[in-house]
């Protein structure tokens, strides 16, 4: 449409009518998001996303929206995508898979976005992936389930997020330290029955014995569970001295720590990095605060009281969007916007979904621009792996307690990975 617009520019009379007719024709026959430059019939690049702004995962919607917004602002200051300024369109999927599919369809078919992010929570995105795959749309998400980045199933989909499989070594390393201090080898696992959490739980069940620990129980619960006393009582009866927990449901930390307090149990609890959001001191009852531990992202951990300058600068921008609750998750979404920019730069303005995917899957073998990355030095995508499996996770993690963060940054220590 940009060529037609230039041909008609400067003419008077019925130009507006002619353009309206031509735009209507394009709207009826265009191929949708990620197919070519200018599918919206304008000089802007429309970036669409389905996010859980409300519902059980609502806190993550706010975090991801802020990260995308900062990403769009940064990309626009860097010249936009294909020279076009980026406009962000977000639809609320209410934390429901069927609503994720509805939102993605609306973004593609009604809003005619140039790019669509088909959800953030893995269990919801699974509902939309068959649709975007059938349309051959190039997509990226911040999900953590490795299967969502399998190019044999979803050839045009990429994951820019820390994988559940990569969280396993971090959790095992932290568990090794905690069980050694407590003089116990027995651990229990509780996770929600959602894909990334089950993948983490399964990975822990396999890896912990190799690190000298005994898994005495493995429980799966609903993400909106409000009482974990039965599961905790079962693990206590089995002799667990440490509980590894992962559940992205709202208030999950308060739920498990209140359960530990109610049982009068002195076991330690270690939670996964995706759960580290907001004021942990306020979430954990004071009586059991010393028993709470969390693997955190090094990006948002003030090791020795020091905050990385790049992190501090990013948080300054993020704070303009509202309270900063998870800088790393937000920063990952900012990086995602730059991933889209990079793919279009490499594939060309008229590239379709397969061509964009082909461009991005070469990033693992190329020098990825430093200005495009906050969290990952290089995501490491390859034709065989559309996840961050090949990224460097060796300096990725920290370990924190029940503390109050300062603008989303938690005082803590570096967590070095132990050999598995």
KEKE-3310 file (N, C-alpha, C; in steps of 0.2 Angstrom, whole numbers, plus 5000, padded with zeros to 4 digits):
npx = (5004:5010:5017:5006:5001:5011:5010:4998:4999:4998:4988:4972:4954:4946:4954:4954:4943:4946:4957:4951:4943:4953:4960:4950:4949:4962:4961:4952:4959:4972:4985:4987:4995:5012:5015:5019:5026:5017:5004:4993:4989:4995:5008:5013:5019:5011:5010:5004:4997:4992:4987:4987:4978:4969:4962:4968:4981:4984:4994:5005:5001:5001:5015:5021:5015:5020:5034:5033:5029:5039:5049:5043:5044:5058:5062:5056:5063:5074:5072:5062:5053:5058:5059:5047:5036:5032:5016:5008:4996:4985:4976:4966:4966:4961:4966:4962:4962:4953:4950:4962:4964:4953:4957:4969:4964:4956:4966:4973:4964:4954:4961:4972:4986:5004:5013:5010:5010:5006:5000:5006:5007:5010:5001:4990:4994:4995:4983:4981:4992:4990:4982:4989:5000:4994:4991:5004:5011:5024:5029:5033:5036:5036:5036:5040:5040:5048:5043:5035:5044:5048:5053:5048:5035:5030:5034:5036:5037:5045:5053:5057:5063:5067:5069:5059:5067:5079:5078:5079:5093:5097:5087:5091:5104:5102:5094:5103:5112:5104:5099:5110:5114:5104:5105:5098:5092:5081:5068:5053:5041:5030:5020:5010:4997:5001:5009:5023:5026:5024:5034:5045:5044:5045:5058:5065:5062:5069:5082:5086:5090:5102:5110:5112:5100:5084:5069:5054:5041:5029:5019:5005:4995:4980:4982:4975:4974:4970:4973:4985:4987:4984:4993:5005:5005:5006:5019:5027:5024:5031:5044:5050:5062:5064:5054:5051:5044:5033:5022:5012:5000:4990:4995:5001:5013:5010:5000:5007:5016:5009:5002:5013:5015:5003:5004:5014:5027:5044:5051:5061:5057:5058:5056:5052:5060:5050:5040:5044:5039:5035:5033:5040:5042:5030:5022:5025:5022:5028:5032:5037:5047:5061:5062:5059:5064:5071:5074:5081:5082:5098:5099:5090:5094:5102:5118:5128:5124:5125:5119:5117:5122:5116:5104:5099:5096:5087:5076:5073:5066:5056:5049:5041:5030:5023:5022:5036:5038:5043:5057:5065:5057:5049:5059:5063:5052:5054:5066:5061:5053:5064:5069:5059:5061:5074:5072:5064:5073:5083:5076:5069:5058:5046:5045:5038:5030:5037:5049:5054:5055:5065:5076:5077:5081:5094:5101:5108:5121:5127:5133:5124:5116:5122:5115:5102:5099:5095:5093:5097:5113:5114:5101:5103:5096:5092:5090:5086:5081:5071:5071:5078:5088:5101:5107:5118:5117:5125:5128:5116:5108:5101:5100:5088:5079:5065:5062:5059:5058:5068:5062:5059:5071:5080:5089:5102:5111:5124:5120:5128:5130:5130:5139:5130)
npy = (4994:5006:5010:5013:5023:5033:5035:5041:5052:5070:5072:5078:5080:5065:5057:5052:5044:5034:5029:5023:5013:5005:5001:4993:4983:4977:4973:4963:4953:4951:4943:4943:4944:4946:4943:4952:4968:4983:4978:4983:4994:5006:5018:5013:5001:4987:4980:4966:4959:4945:4945:4941:4951:4951:4939:4923:4924:4937:4946:4944:4949:4963:4965:4960:4968:4981:4978:4976:4989:4997:4991:4994:5008:5010:5004:5012:5024:5020:5020:5012:4998:4992:5005:5010:5017:5009:5003:4998:4985:4978:4964:4958:4942:4936:4926:4914:4900:4898:4911:4917:4911:4918:4931:4932:4928:4939:4949:4946:4944:4955:4967:4966:4965:4967:4959:4946:4942:4927:4925:4923:4915:4898:4887:4893:4899:4887:4885:4894:4891:4881:4888:4900:4893:4886:4897:4901:4910:4921:4920:4925:4921:4924:4912:4897:4884:4871:4863:4872:4878:4870:4866:4856:4855:4867:4877:4891:4898:4905:4905:4916:4916:4911:4894:4880:4869:4874:4880:4869:4865:4876:4876:4864:4867:4877:4870:4860:4868:4872:4860:4855:4864:4862:4849:4838:4826:4824:4828:4837:4839:4852:4857:4867:4861:4864:4866:4871:4871:4858:4852:4857:4851:4837:4837:4840:4830:4820:4825:4828:4816:4813:4823:4819:4819:4814:4811:4812:4814:4820:4832:4838:4852:4863:4878:4889:4885:4887:4882:4872:4863:4849:4843:4848:4842:4828:4828:4832:4821:4811:4814:4825:4838:4849:4859:4860:4872:4877:4888:4898:4905:4918:4924:4913:4911:4916:4907:4894:4897:4901:4889:4881:4887:4886:4872:4871:4868:4865:4865:4870:4881:4882:4892:4894:4905:4912:4915:4926:4940:4956:4962:4951:4950:4954:4945:4933:4925:4932:4923:4912:4917:4915:4903:4904:4904:4909:4906:4918:4929:4934:4946:4955:4954:4961:4959:4958:4971:4978:4985:4982:4994:4994:4988:4996:5008:5003:5000:5013:5017:5008:5011:5021:5016:5012:5003:4994:4977:4965:4966:4957:4949:4958:4965:4954:4954:4966:4964:4955:4963:4968:4957:4954:4966:4963:4951:4956:4965:4957:4948:4956:4969:4964:4951:4934:4924:4911:4915:4925:4917:4909:4918:4922:4910:4909:4917:4911:4909:4921:4937:4945:4961:4971:4982:4977:4968:4964:4954:4941:4937:4931:4923:4911:4904:4891:4881:4869:4871:4882:4889:4896:4887:4886:4897:4906:4901:4901:4912:4917:4917:4920:4920:4923:4929:4931:4946:4964:4972:4984:4994:4983:4976:4964:4961:4950:4935:4928:4914:4900:4888:4870:4856:4843)
npz = (5000:5002:4990:4982:4989:4988:4974:4973:4980:4982:4973:4970:4973:4971:4978:4992:4991:4982:4988:5000:4994:4988:5000:5006:4997:4999:5013:5012:5005:5010:5019:5032:5049:5051:5038:5028:5024:5029:5029:5036:5029:5032:5037:5048:5060:5066:5081:5089:5104:5115:5131:5149:5157:5166:5179:5185:5182:5181:5186:5179:5166:5168:5170:5158:5149:5152:5149:5136:5131:5135:5127:5114:5114:5115:5103:5093:5095:5090:5077:5073:5065:5050:5046:5050:5063:5078:5084:5098:5101:5112:5119:5131:5138:5149:5156:5151:5141:5129:5127:5124:5111:5105:5106:5099:5086:5083:5083:5072:5061:5062:5068:5060:5062:5061:5067:5079:5096:5103:5116:5133:5145:5145:5145:5140:5128:5120:5116:5105:5096:5086:5077:5073:5068:5057:5049:5045:5052:5059:5075:5092:5109:5127:5134:5145:5142:5135:5124:5116:5108:5098:5083:5074:5077:5078:5067:5065:5076:5091:5106:5119:5133:5150:5150:5157:5159:5160:5172:5181:5184:5192:5203:5208:5212:5222:5231:5235:5242:5253:5259:5263:5273:5282:5286:5280:5268:5262:5251:5245:5232:5225:5213:5201:5190:5177:5161:5160:5174:5177:5169:5175:5188:5185:5179:5191:5199:5193:5193:5206:5214:5209:5214:5227:5234:5241:5234:5242:5239:5227:5222:5213:5209:5207:5198:5205:5218:5235:5247:5253:5263:5264:5255:5260:5272:5269:5264:5275:5283:5276:5279:5273:5272:5265:5254:5237:5226:5214:5206:5197:5200:5206:5222:5227:5234:5247:5250:5251:5261:5272:5274:5278:5290:5297:5299:5308:5304:5302:5290:5276:5262:5245:5231:5213:5200:5192:5201:5208:5212:5217:5234:5244:5257:5263:5258:5264:5280:5295:5305:5298:5290:5289:5284:5270:5253:5237:5220:5210:5196:5191:5185:5192:5204:5218:5221:5234:5237:5225:5210:5193:5181:5169:5171:5181:5174:5165:5173:5177:5166:5165:5177:5174:5168:5179:5195:5198:5197:5193:5185:5177:5170:5163:5156:5147:5139:5133:5126:5117:5108:5101:5096:5086:5078:5073:5066:5055:5050:5045:5036:5027:5022:5015:5019:5022:5035:5035:5030:5039:5050:5046:5046:5059:5065:5063:5072:5082:5077:5074:5076:5088:5090:5103:5108:5107:5117:5134:5144:5139:5132:5119:5111:5105:5095:5083:5068:5072:5085:5093:5105:5120:5123:5120:5125:5136:5152:5164:5172:5176:5188:5204:5222:5234:5249:5260:5256:5255:5239:5231:5219:5212:5213:5221:5236:5238:5234:5223:5213:5210:5198:5202:5198:5189)
capx = (5000:5015:5018:5000:5000:5015:5008:4992:5001:4998:4982:4966:4948:4943:4960:4952:4938:4950:4961:4946:4941:4959:4961:4945:4951:4968:4958:4948:4963:4978:4987:4987:5001:5019:5016:5022:5026:5011:4997:4988:4988:4997:5015:5015:5020:5006:5012:4998:4999:4987:4990:4982:4978:4965:4961:4973:4988:4984:5000:5010:4999:5004:5022:5023:5013:5025:5040:5032:5028:5046:5052:5041:5047:5065:5063:5054:5068:5080:5070:5056:5054:5057:5058:5040:5035:5028:5010:5006:4989:4985:4970:4965:4963:4957:4969:4958:4965:4949:4950:4968:4963:4949:4961:4974:4961:4954:4972:4975:4959:4951:4965:4977:4992:5010:5015:5006:5012:5000:4999:5012:5006:5011:4994:4985:4997:4994:4976:4982:4997:4988:4979:4994:5004:4991:4992:5011:5013:5030:5028:5038:5033:5041:5034:5045:5039:5052:5039:5032:5049:5050:5051:5045:5028:5028:5040:5037:5036:5051:5053:5062:5061:5071:5065:5058:5072:5085:5077:5081:5100:5097:5084:5095:5110:5100:5092:5109:5115:5099:5098:5117:5114:5099:5107:5093:5093:5074:5064:5046:5040:5024:5019:5004:4997:5002:5014:5030:5027:5025:5040:5050:5043:5047:5065:5068:5061:5074:5089:5088:5093:5109:5113:5112:5094:5079:5062:5049:5034:5028:5011:5002:4989:4977:4985:4971:4973:4970:4974:4990:4989:4984:4999:5011:5005:5009:5026:5029:5023:5036:5050:5054:5065:5064:5049:5052:5037:5032:5015:5011:4994:4990:4995:5003:5018:5007:4996:5011:5020:5003:5001:5018:5015:4998:5006:5019:5032:5050:5054:5062:5053:5062:5052:5055:5061:5044:5036:5047:5035:5033:5036:5040:5042:5023:5018:5027:5021:5034:5034:5041:5051:5067:5061:5057:5070:5068:5079:5079:5086:5103:5097:5086:5097:5108:5123:5133:5121:5127:5114:5121:5120:5111:5098:5096:5094:5081:5071:5071:5061:5050:5045:5036:5024:5019:5026:5041:5037:5048:5061:5068:5051:5048:5065:5063:5048:5057:5070:5056:5052:5070:5069:5055:5065:5080:5070:5062:5079:5087:5072:5067:5051:5041:5045:5032:5031:5043:5056:5055:5057:5072:5080:5078:5084:5101:5104:5113:5127:5128:5134:5118:5118:5122:5109:5096:5098:5096:5093:5101:5118:5112:5096:5105:5091:5095:5085:5083:5079:5068:5071:5085:5092:5108:5109:5122:5114:5130:5128:5109:5104:5103:5096:5086:5075:5058:5064:5056:5063:5068:5060:5059:5077:5080:5095:5103:5118:5124:5119:5132:5127:5134:5139:5125)
capy = (5000:5012:5012:5016:5030:5038:5037:5046:5058:5076:5073:5081:5077:5059:5053:5049:5039:5029:5025:5019:5007:5000:4998:4988:4977:4974:4970:4957:4948:4951:4937:4944:4946:4944:4941:4957:4975:4987:4974:4987:4999:5012:5018:5011:4993:4986:4974:4964:4954:4943:4945:4939:4957:4949:4932:4920:4926:4944:4950:4943:4953:4969:4965:4959:4974:4986:4977:4977:4996:5000:4989:4998:5015:5009:5002:5018:5029:5017:5020:5008:4992:4993:5012:5012:5017:5003:5004:4992:4983:4972:4962:4954:4935:4935:4920:4908:4898:4900:4918:4918:4910:4923:4937:4931:4928:4946:4953:4944:4945:4961:4972:4965:4967:4965:4954:4944:4937:4923:4924:4923:4909:4892:4883:4897:4899:4881:4885:4898:4889:4878:4893:4904:4889:4885:4903:4902:4917:4921:4922:4924:4922:4923:4906:4894:4877:4870:4860:4877:4881:4864:4868:4851:4855:4874:4879:4898:4900:4905:4906:4921:4916:4905:4887:4876:4864:4877:4881:4864:4865:4882:4874:4859:4870:4880:4864:4857:4872:4872:4854:4854:4868:4860:4842:4834:4824:4822:4834:4836:4844:4854:4861:4867:4856:4868:4863:4873:4869:4850:4851:4858:4846:4831:4838:4840:4823:4816:4827:4828:4810:4813:4827:4816:4820:4809:4814:4808:4816:4824:4834:4843:4856:4868:4885:4893:4882:4892:4878:4867:4860:4842:4841:4849:4837:4822:4828:4831:4814:4807:4816:4830:4844:4855:4858:4864:4874:4882:4889:4905:4907:4924:4923:4906:4911:4917:4901:4889:4898:4901:4882:4879:4890:4882:4865:4872:4864:4869:4864:4876:4881:4885:4893:4895:4912:4915:4917:4931:4946:4961:4962:4945:4950:4955:4939:4928:4927:4933:4917:4907:4921:4913:4897:4905:4905:4909:4907:4924:4931:4938:4953:4958:4953:4966:4955:4963:4978:4982:4984:4983:5000:4993:4986:5002:5012:5000:5001:5020:5018:5004:5014:5026:5012:5010:5000:4989:4971:4960:4969:4953:4947:4964:4965:4949:4956:4972:4960:4951:4967:4969:4951:4956:4971:4960:4947:4960:4968:4952:4945:4961:4971:4960:4944:4931:4920:4906:4919:4928:4912:4907:4923:4922:4904:4910:4921:4908:4909:4927:4942:4948:4967:4972:4986:4973:4963:4965:4948:4936:4939:4929:4918:4905:4900:4887:4878:4863:4873:4889:4891:4898:4881:4887:4903:4905:4902:4900:4918:4919:4916:4923:4917:4928:4927:4935:4953:4969:4974:4991:4995:4976:4973:4960:4960:4943:4933:4925:4907:4897:4881:4865:4851:4838)
capz = (5000:5002:4984:4980:4992:4985:4967:4973:4984:4979:4969:4974:4971:4974:4981:4998:4990:4979:4994:5004:4990:4988:5007:5007:4993:5003:5019:5010:5002:5013:5022:5039:5053:5049:5031:5023:5026:5027:5029:5040:5025:5034:5038:5055:5061:5072:5085:5093:5109:5119:5138:5154:5161:5172:5180:5189:5180:5180:5188:5173:5161:5169:5169:5151:5145:5154:5146:5128:5130:5135:5120:5108:5115:5113:5095:5090:5096:5086:5070:5071:5061:5043:5046:5052:5070:5080:5088:5102:5102:5117:5121:5137:5137:5155:5159:5149:5134:5124:5126:5121:5104:5102:5106:5093:5080:5082:5082:5065:5056:5063:5068:5055:5065:5057:5071:5084:5101:5104:5123:5137:5149:5141:5144:5136:5121:5117:5112:5099:5092:5080:5073:5070:5064:5051:5045:5044:5055:5063:5082:5097:5116:5133:5138:5147:5141:5129:5118:5112:5103:5094:5076:5070:5078:5077:5063:5064:5083:5095:5114:5122:5140:5153:5150:5163:5159:5163:5179:5185:5188:5197:5209:5212:5216:5228:5235:5238:5248:5258:5262:5267:5279:5287:5288:5278:5261:5260:5249:5242:5226:5224:5207:5198:5185:5171:5157:5162:5181:5177:5166:5180:5193:5182:5179:5198:5201:5189:5194:5213:5217:5206:5218:5233:5238:5240:5233:5246:5237:5221:5222:5208:5212:5203:5199:5209:5224:5240:5253:5251:5269:5263:5251:5264:5278:5266:5263:5281:5285:5273:5282:5269:5276:5260:5249:5231:5224:5208:5204:5195:5202:5211:5229:5228:5239:5253:5251:5254:5267:5277:5275:5283:5297:5300:5302:5313:5301:5301:5284:5271:5255:5239:5225:5207:5198:5189:5206:5212:5210:5222:5241:5246:5264:5264:5256:5269:5287:5298:5309:5294:5285:5288:5280:5263:5249:5230:5215:5207:5191:5193:5182:5197:5211:5220:5224:5238:5237:5219:5205:5187:5178:5163:5175:5184:5168:5162:5178:5177:5160:5167:5182:5171:5167:5185:5200:5195:5201:5190:5180:5172:5165:5159:5151:5142:5134:5129:5121:5112:5103:5097:5092:5080:5074:5070:5061:5049:5047:5041:5031:5023:5023:5012:5020:5025:5041:5035:5029:5045:5055:5044:5047:5066:5068:5062:5077:5086:5074:5072:5082:5090:5092:5110:5109:5106:5122:5141:5148:5136:5127:5113:5113:5102:5091:5078:5064:5076:5092:5093:5112:5123:5126:5118:5128:5142:5159:5169:5177:5176:5193:5211:5228:5239:5254:5260:5257:5251:5234:5229:5212:5209:5213:5228:5239:5238:5232:5216:5214:5206:5197:5204:5193:5190)
cpx = (5004:5016:5012:4999:5005:5013:5002:4993:5001:4992:4977:4960:4946:4948:4957:4947:4942:4954:4957:4944:4947:4961:4956:4947:4957:4965:4955:4953:4970:4979:4988:4994:5007:5020:5020:5022:5020:5005:4992:4986:4990:5005:5017:5016:5016:5008:5007:5001:4993:4990:4985:4982:4974:4965:4967:4980:4989:4990:5005:5008:5002:5011:5024:5021:5018:5032:5039:5032:5035:5050:5050:5044:5054:5066:5061:5059:5074:5078:5065:5058:5053:5056:5051:5040:5030:5022:5009:4999:4988:4978:4970:4962:4961:4960:4966:4960:4960:4949:4956:4967:4958:4953:4965:4970:4959:4960:4974:4970:4955:4956:4971:4984:4998:5013:5011:5010:5006:5000:5006:5012:5006:5004:4989:4987:4995:4988:4977:4987:4995:4985:4984:4999:5001:4991:4999:5013:5019:5028:5033:5034:5038:5039:5041:5045:5043:5048:5036:5037:5051:5048:5048:5038:5026:5034:5041:5037:5043:5049:5059:5060:5066:5066:5065:5064:5079:5085:5079:5088:5100:5093:5088:5101:5108:5098:5098:5112:5110:5099:5105:5117:5109:5100:5102:5095:5086:5070:5057:5045:5032:5024:5012:5003:4996:5008:5021:5031:5028:5032:5046:5050:5046:5055:5068:5067:5067:5081:5091:5092:5101:5113:5113:5106:5089:5072:5057:5042:5034:5021:5010:4996:4986:4981:4982:4970:4974:4972:4979:4991:4989:4991:5005:5011:5008:5016:5030:5029:5029:5043:5054:5056:5065:5058:5051:5045:5037:5025:5014:5005:4995:4990:4998:5009:5015:5003:5001:5014:5015:5002:5006:5018:5009:4999:5011:5025:5038:5054:5055:5058:5057:5057:5055:5056:5055:5040:5038:5044:5033:5036:5035:5040:5034:5019:5020:5026:5028:5037:5038:5045:5057:5067:5060:5064:5067:5074:5077:5084:5092:5102:5094:5088:5103:5113:5128:5130:5122:5121:5118:5118:5115:5104:5094:5093:5087:5075:5069:5065:5055:5046:5040:5030:5020:5024:5030:5040:5041:5052:5064:5063:5049:5053:5065:5058:5050:5062:5066:5055:5058:5071:5065:5058:5070:5078:5068:5068:5083:5083:5070:5060:5045:5041:5039:5034:5037:5049:5058:5058:5064:5077:5082:5082:5091:5105:5109:5120:5130:5130:5128:5120:5117:5116:5102:5094:5099:5097:5098:5107:5117:5107:5098:5100:5095:5089:5082:5080:5077:5067:5078:5089:5099:5111:5114:5118:5118:5130:5121:5105:5106:5099:5095:5081:5068:5060:5059:5061:5063:5067:5061:5066:5078:5088:5096:5110:5118:5123:5123:5130:5132:5134:5134:5127)
cpy = (5006:5014:5015:5023:5035:5040:5042:5052:5065:5077:5075:5077:5071:5054:5049:5043:5033:5025:5021:5013:5002:4997:4993:4982:4973:4970:4964:4951:4947:4945:4937:4945:4943:4942:4946:4964:4979:4983:4978:4993:5006:5012:5016:5003:4992:4979:4972:4959:4952:4942:4944:4946:4956:4942:4930:4922:4933:4948:4950:4948:4960:4970:4964:4965:4980:4985:4978:4985:4999:4998:4993:5005:5015:5008:5008:5023:5026:5017:5016:5001:4993:5001:5015:5012:5012:5006:4997:4991:4977:4971:4957:4947:4932:4928:4914:4906:4899:4907:4921:4917:4916:4929:4937:4931:4936:4951:4952:4946:4952:4967:4972:4968:4964:4959:4952:4940:4934:4921:4924:4917:4903:4888:4887:4898:4893:4881:4889:4896:4886:4883:4897:4900:4887:4891:4905:4909:4916:4924:4921:4925:4922:4917:4902:4886:4875:4867:4866:4880:4875:4865:4863:4851:4862:4878:4887:4902:4900:4907:4911:4921:4910:4899:4884:4871:4867:4880:4875:4864:4871:4880:4869:4862:4873:4875:4861:4861:4872:4866:4852:4858:4865:4852:4837:4832:4823:4828:4832:4841:4845:4858:4862:4863:4859:4866:4865:4871:4861:4848:4852:4853:4839:4831:4837:4833:4818:4818:4827:4822:4810:4818:4825:4817:4815:4813:4810:4810:4821:4826:4839:4846:4861:4875:4890:4890:4887:4888:4872:4863:4852:4839:4842:4844:4830:4822:4828:4824:4809:4809:4822:4836:4850:4854:4863:4866:4879:4882:4897:4908:4913:4922:4916:4906:4911:4910:4895:4890:4899:4893:4879:4881:4887:4875:4865:4868:4868:4868:4870:4875:4885:4886:4895:4903:4915:4917:4923:4938:4950:4960:4955:4945:4951:4949:4933:4929:4927:4927:4912:4910:4918:4906:4897:4907:4905:4909:4913:4925:4936:4946:4958:4957:4958:4962:4959:4970:4982:4980:4986:4989:4999:4991:4992:5007:5010:5001:5008:5021:5014:5007:5019:5023:5010:5006:4994:4982:4965:4962:4964:4950:4952:4965:4960:4951:4962:4969:4957:4956:4968:4963:4952:4960:4967:4955:4951:4963:4963:4949:4950:4963:4967:4952:4941:4927:4916:4910:4922:4923:4910:4912:4923:4916:4904:4914:4918:4908:4915:4932:4946:4955:4968:4977:4983:4969:4966:4959:4942:4939:4937:4923:4911:4901:4897:4884:4872:4865:4880:4891:4894:4893:4882:4893:4901:4907:4902:4906:4921:4920:4919:4919:4922:4925:4931:4942:4957:4972:4982:4992:4988:4973:4970:4960:4952:4941:4929:4917:4904:4890:4876:4860:4845:4832)
cpz = (5000:4995:4981:4983:4989:4978:4967:4977:4980:4975:4973:4971:4975:4977:4987:4996:4986:4984:4998:5000:4990:4994:5008:5003:4997:5009:5018:5008:5005:5017:5029:5043:5051:5042:5027:5026:5024:5026:5032:5035:5027:5035:5045:5055:5067:5075:5090:5098:5113:5126:5143:5159:5167:5173:5184:5188:5178:5181:5183:5167:5162:5168:5162:5147:5146:5150:5138:5127:5130:5128:5114:5108:5112:5105:5091:5090:5092:5079:5068:5068:5054:5042:5048:5060:5072:5085:5091:5103:5107:5119:5127:5136:5144:5158:5157:5142:5129:5122:5123:5113:5101:5101:5100:5087:5078:5080:5074:5060:5056:5063:5063:5057:5060:5060:5077:5089:5104:5111:5127:5142:5144:5139:5140:5129:5117:5113:5106:5094:5086:5075:5069:5066:5057:5046:5043:5046:5060:5070:5087:5104:5121:5137:5140:5146:5134:5123:5114:5107:5099:5087:5072:5071:5076:5073:5063:5071:5087:5102:5116:5129:5143:5153:5157:5164:5162:5170:5184:5188:5193:5203:5212:5215:5222:5233:5239:5243:5254:5262:5266:5273:5284:5289:5286:5270:5258:5257:5246:5237:5226:5218:5205:5192:5178:5167:5159:5169:5181:5174:5171:5186:5191:5182:5186:5200:5199:5192:5201:5216:5214:5210:5225:5237:5236:5239:5236:5244:5232:5221:5216:5210:5206:5204:5204:5216:5230:5247:5251:5258:5268:5260:5256:5270:5275:5266:5270:5284:5282:5275:5278:5274:5272:5255:5243:5228:5218:5206:5203:5197:5207:5218:5231:5234:5246:5255:5254:5260:5273:5279:5280:5290:5301:5303:5307:5311:5300:5295:5280:5265:5250:5233:5219:5205:5196:5195:5210:5209:5217:5229:5244:5254:5267:5262:5261:5276:5291:5302:5305:5289:5284:5285:5273:5259:5242:5226:5211:5201:5193:5190:5187:5204:5212:5224:5227:5238:5230:5214:5198:5184:5173:5166:5178:5179:5166:5167:5179:5172:5162:5172:5180:5169:5173:5190:5197:5200:5199:5184:5175:5167:5161:5154:5146:5137:5130:5124:5116:5106:5098:5093:5085:5075:5070:5065:5054:5046:5042:5035:5026:5024:5020:5014:5024:5031:5040:5034:5035:5050:5053:5045:5055:5069:5066:5067:5081:5083:5072:5078:5083:5093:5100:5112:5109:5112:5129:5145:5145:5131:5120:5114:5110:5098:5085:5074:5068:5083:5092:5100:5114:5126:5125:5121:5134:5148:5165:5174:5177:5182:5200:5216:5233:5244:5254:5261:5253:5246:5234:5221:5209:5209:5221:5230:5240:5236:5226:5218:5208:5204:5199:5199:5194:5188)
residu = (UNK:UNK:UNK:UNK:UNK:UNK:UNK:UNK:UNK:UNK:UNK:UNK:UNK:UNK:UNK:UNK:UNK:UNK:UNK:UNK:UNK:UNK:UNK:UNK:UNK:UNK:UNK:UNK:UNK:UNK:UNK:UNK:UNK:UNK:UNK:UNK:UNK:UNK:UNK:UNK:UNK:UNK:UNK:UNK:UNK:UNK:UNK:UNK:UNK:UNK:UNK:UNK:UNK:UNK:UNK:UNK:UNK:UNK:UNK:UNK:UNK:UNK:UNK:UNK:UNK:UNK:UNK:UNK:UNK:UNK:UNK:UNK:UNK:UNK:UNK:UNK:UNK:UNK:UNK:UNK:UNK:UNK:UNK:UNK:UNK:UNK:UNK:UNK:UNK:UNK:UNK:UNK:UNK:UNK:UNK:UNK:UNK:UNK:UNK:UNK:UNK:UNK:UNK:UNK:UNK:UNK:UNK:UNK:UNK:UNK:UNK:UNK:UNK:UNK:UNK:UNK:UNK:UNK:UNK:UNK:UNK:UNK:UNK:UNK:UNK:UNK:UNK:UNK:UNK:UNK:UNK:UNK:UNK:UNK:UNK:UNK:UNK:UNK:UNK:UNK:UNK:UNK:UNK:UNK:UNK:UNK:UNK:UNK:UNK:UNK:UNK:UNK:UNK:UNK:UNK:UNK:UNK:UNK:UNK:UNK:UNK:UNK:UNK:UNK:UNK:UNK:UNK:UNK:UNK:UNK:UNK:UNK:UNK:UNK:UNK:UNK:UNK:UNK:UNK:UNK:UNK:UNK:UNK:UNK:UNK:UNK:UNK:UNK:UNK:UNK:UNK:UNK:UNK:UNK:UNK:UNK:UNK:UNK:UNK:UNK:UNK:UNK:UNK:UNK:UNK:UNK:UNK:UNK:UNK:UNK:UNK:UNK:UNK:UNK:UNK:UNK:UNK:UNK:UNK:UNK:UNK:UNK:UNK:UNK:UNK:UNK:UNK:UNK:UNK:UNK:UNK:UNK:UNK:UNK:UNK:UNK:UNK:UNK:UNK:UNK:UNK:UNK:UNK:UNK:UNK:UNK:UNK:UNK:UNK:UNK:UNK:UNK:UNK:UNK:UNK:UNK:UNK:UNK:UNK:UNK:UNK:UNK:UNK:UNK:UNK:UNK:UNK:UNK:UNK:UNK:UNK:UNK:UNK:UNK:UNK:UNK:UNK:UNK:UNK:UNK:UNK:UNK:UNK:UNK:UNK:UNK:UNK:UNK:UNK:UNK:UNK:UNK:UNK:UNK:UNK:UNK:UNK:UNK:UNK:UNK:UNK:UNK:UNK:UNK:UNK:UNK:UNK:UNK:UNK:UNK:UNK:UNK:UNK:UNK:UNK:UNK:UNK:UNK:UNK:UNK:UNK:UNK:UNK:UNK:UNK:UNK:UNK:UNK:UNK:UNK:UNK:UNK:UNK:UNK:UNK:UNK:UNK:UNK:UNK:UNK:UNK:UNK:UNK:UNK:UNK:UNK:UNK:UNK:UNK:UNK:UNK:UNK:UNK:UNK:UNK:UNK:UNK:UNK:UNK:UNK:UNK:UNK:UNK:UNK:UNK:UNK:UNK:UNK:UNK:UNK:UNK:UNK:UNK:UNK:UNK:UNK:UNK:UNK:UNK:UNK:UNK:UNK:UNK:UNK:UNK:UNK:UNK:UNK:UNK:UNK:UNK:UNK:UNK:UNK:UNK:UNK:UNK:UNK:UNK:UNK:UNK:UNK:UNK:UNK:UNK:UNK:UNK:UNK:UNK:UNK:UNK:UNK:UNK:UNK:UNK:UNK:UNK:UNK:UNK:UNK)
# end
